């Protein structure tokens, strides 16, 4: 993890406090998607969560930290750590396809597209925000896949000299043209059949490239 790793705020452990923390996080996720980072204030988050502004700051020290937590939460929901635990007795393709499906569902969700547009729009004026997003989302997701690939390499199921690079390649292949078109609002969303064909082709391509020699 780099020096830009998302700071962790110490949260209270009482059930009521955790309920408030969850309400704050949910409010933040909804507002950041609808109004963007700059358009969302801590006051608005507090009002939507039904708590005081002081309570928001008692859980999250600033808006950047809350934004990073919102991104991380979204990734954890669709791509939990359990997804990357290699089942060395199970079929590799099935596991890799599950990762592919989860990643594609994540990056093509309306929330993810909206947040990504916000990051790109504010990249020049808010580089810190982009760094927080990268660490909370893409970096963690890539580390999960890298760990999975290393386990498969050690088990002799794959032949990969650089798992980190391979993880990047796999995700880039999955994004493909479809993700770019969705970001630009260009054309209709892919059908379920088109998505399945894309995911299957990508997984098969990757497995052929890194099959044991």
Secondary structure, DSSP 8 states (H G I E B T S, - for coil): --TT---------SHHHHHHHHHHHHHHHHHHHHHTTTT--HHHHHHHHTS-HHHHHHH-SSHHHHHHHHHHHHHHHHS-GGGG---TTS-HHHHHHHHHHHHHHHHTSHHHHHHHHHHHHTTTT-HHHHHHHHIIIIIHHHHHHHHHHHHHHHTTS---S-HHHHHHHHHHHHHHHHHHHHHHT-S----HHHHHHHHHHHHHHHHHHT---
